[in-house]
Amino acid sequence: MSERLGSLQINEEASTEEYKQMDTEISTALATTAAAVSKNIQAELPKNMVPDPGWFDGDQSKFEDWWRGIRLFLKSNRVNRTDDRITVILAHLRGGVAGIYAQKKLDKLDKDNNTQDWDDFVKEIKTMFSDKSKAADAKWRIETFKQGKRNMADFIIEFKALAIKADTDELHTIFLLKKNVQHDIIKTILGYPPIAMPKTLKEWKVAITSVEQGYESTEG
């Protein structure tokens, strides 16, 4: 009888060890699966491909490149709220005039406790740090920037870049676009009925491109 009880105890202990081993194996398998799933999820998440543009110290010759970099950085990181955008930008201003501006701006925002309009902030920071010589050069160049024999798409891209650098308002930009694009294209558009006449800069670009493409298809 004692031998039988001993045998049952041994079998029970063996079963317990088996269950423990099975439990360990199941836990390990679950952990491995969870890790693999987590890894796959992380792999599918969008990665931020835009590097941090770094600090800006107020050097006007570097502002244009830095400003483009910080805008791409904000967009890539989905920073959409005006308060958050301004905070990130101020946090990237350090040393020299830029640091002083950031401190004064932060103090003013804390005191007012109001959200500043984004367009007003952009205008303010550009006025503060833009390279004035580049802006003056762009203003001079855009006045005489004729299309000539340039491809229309290339001309529009260069013209738009100059307009941005020169900080030209929309009305004057439309005037210069009409003045500098090939005369026959503008003449065709001016012949449109009033209801179809372009009014905004965007509409003028579309109309000019459309007429030019019509000329190319006719010539082809």
URCORWO-V890787 format. One record per residue. N is the residue number from 1. PSI is psi in radians with two decimals (* if undefined). Layout:
n->N psi->PSI
n->N psi->PSI
This chain:
n->1 psi->-0.78
n->2 psi->-0.61
n->3 psi->-0.68
n->4 psi->-0.75
n->5 psi->-0.69
n->6 psi->-0.71
n->7 psi->-0.72
n->8 psi->-0.68
n->9 psi->-0.73
n->10 psi->-0.77
n->11 psi->-0.67
n->12 psi->-0.72
n->13 psi->-0.68
n->14 psi->-0.73
n->15 psi->-0.73
n->16 psi->-0.78
n->17 psi->-0.67
n->18 psi->-0.80
n->19 psi->-0.70
n->20 psi->-0.76
n->21 psi->-0.74
n->22 psi->-0.72
n->23 psi->-0.73
n->24 psi->-0.78
n->25 psi->-0.72
n->26 psi->-0.76
n->27 psi->-0.74
n->28 psi->-0.75
n->29 psi->-0.75
n->30 psi->-0.74
n->31 psi->-0.73
n->32 psi->-0.76
n->33 psi->-0.77
n->34 psi->-0.72
n->35 psi->-0.71
n->36 psi->-0.74
n->37 psi->-0.79
n->38 psi->-0.71
n->39 psi->-0.73
n->40 psi->-0.71
n->41 psi->-0.80
n->42 psi->-0.65
n->43 psi->-0.52
n->44 psi->-0.28
n->45 psi->2.46
n->46 psi->2.36
n->47 psi->2.50
n->48 psi->1.90
n->49 psi->-0.09
n->50 psi->2.10
n->51 psi->2.72
n->52 psi->2.24
n->53 psi->-0.18
n->54 psi->-2.99
n->55 psi->2.68
n->56 psi->2.20
n->57 psi->0.10
n->58 psi->0.00
n->59 psi->1.90
n->60 psi->-0.54
n->61 psi->-0.34
n->62 psi->-0.09
n->63 psi->-0.78
n->64 psi->-0.84
n->65 psi->-0.74
n->66 psi->-0.72
n->67 psi->-0.72
n->68 psi->-0.71
n->69 psi->-0.73
n->70 psi->-0.59
n->71 psi->-0.75
n->72 psi->-0.66
n->73 psi->-0.76
n->74 psi->-0.76
n->75 psi->-0.77
n->76 psi->-0.62
n->77 psi->0.16
n->78 psi->0.74
n->79 psi->1.74
n->80 psi->-0.52
n->81 psi->2.40
n->82 psi->-0.81
n->83 psi->-0.79
n->84 psi->-0.71
n->85 psi->-0.87
n->86 psi->-0.70
n->87 psi->-0.80
n->88 psi->-0.76
n->89 psi->-0.81
n->90 psi->-0.60
n->91 psi->-0.33
n->92 psi->0.02
n->93 psi->2.08
n->94 psi->2.35
n->95 psi->2.67
n->96 psi->-2.56
n->97 psi->-0.63
n->98 psi->-0.74
n->99 psi->-0.72
n->100 psi->-0.77
n->101 psi->-0.79
n->102 psi->-0.74
n->103 psi->-0.79
n->104 psi->-0.67
n->105 psi->-0.74
n->106 psi->-0.75
n->107 psi->-0.72
n->108 psi->-0.76
n->109 psi->-0.67
n->110 psi->-0.69
n->111 psi->-0.79
n->112 psi->-0.55
n->113 psi->0.55
n->114 psi->2.69
n->115 psi->2.22
n->116 psi->2.56
n->117 psi->2.33
n->118 psi->-0.79
n->119 psi->-0.66
n->120 psi->-0.70
n->121 psi->-0.76
n->122 psi->-0.79
n->123 psi->-0.72
n->124 psi->-0.82
n->125 psi->-0.56
n->126 psi->-0.72
n->127 psi->-0.64
n->128 psi->-0.73
n->129 psi->-0.14
n->130 psi->2.57
n->131 psi->1.89
n->132 psi->-0.55
n->133 psi->-0.65
n->134 psi->-0.70
n->135 psi->-0.74
n->136 psi->-0.71
n->137 psi->-0.73
n->138 psi->-0.68
n->139 psi->-0.66
n->140 psi->-0.75
n->141 psi->-0.71
n->142 psi->-0.47
n->143 psi->-0.52
n->144 psi->0.32
n->145 psi->1.53
n->146 psi->2.61
n->147 psi->-0.79
n->148 psi->-2.24
n->149 psi->0.18
n->150 psi->2.57
n->151 psi->2.42
n->152 psi->-0.76
n->153 psi->-0.75
n->154 psi->-0.72
n->155 psi->-0.78
n->156 psi->-0.72
n->157 psi->-0.83
n->158 psi->-0.71
n->159 psi->-0.77
n->160 psi->-0.73
n->161 psi->-0.73
n->162 psi->-0.70
n->163 psi->-0.68
n->164 psi->-0.80
n->165 psi->-0.65
n->166 psi->-0.16
n->167 psi->0.79
n->168 psi->2.36
n->169 psi->2.85
n->170 psi->-0.73
n->171 psi->-0.81
n->172 psi->-0.57
n->173 psi->-0.71
n->174 psi->-0.77
n->175 psi->-0.80
n->176 psi->-0.63
n->177 psi->-0.80
n->178 psi->-0.60
n->179 psi->-0.61
n->180 psi->-0.24
n->181 psi->2.74
n->182 psi->2.34
n->183 psi->-0.71
n->184 psi->-0.53
n->185 psi->-0.80
n->186 psi->-0.67
n->187 psi->-0.70
n->188 psi->-0.77
n->189 psi->-0.66
n->190 psi->-0.26
n->191 psi->-0.05
n->192 psi->2.66
n->193 psi->2.66
n->194 psi->-0.66
n->195 psi->-0.43
n->196 psi->-0.03
n->197 psi->2.23
n->198 psi->2.54
n->199 psi->-0.77
n->200 psi->2.91
n->201 psi->-0.72
n->202 psi->-0.75
n->203 psi->-0.64
n->204 psi->-0.70
n->205 psi->-0.75
n->206 psi->-0.78
n->207 psi->-0.78
n->208 psi->-0.81
n->209 psi->-0.71
n->210 psi->-0.79
n->211 psi->-0.75
n->212 psi->-0.70
n->213 psi->-0.59
n->214 psi->-0.69
n->215 psi->-0.77
n->216 psi->-0.68
n->217 psi->-0.57
n->218 psi->-0.73
n->219 psi->-0.59
n->220 psi->*
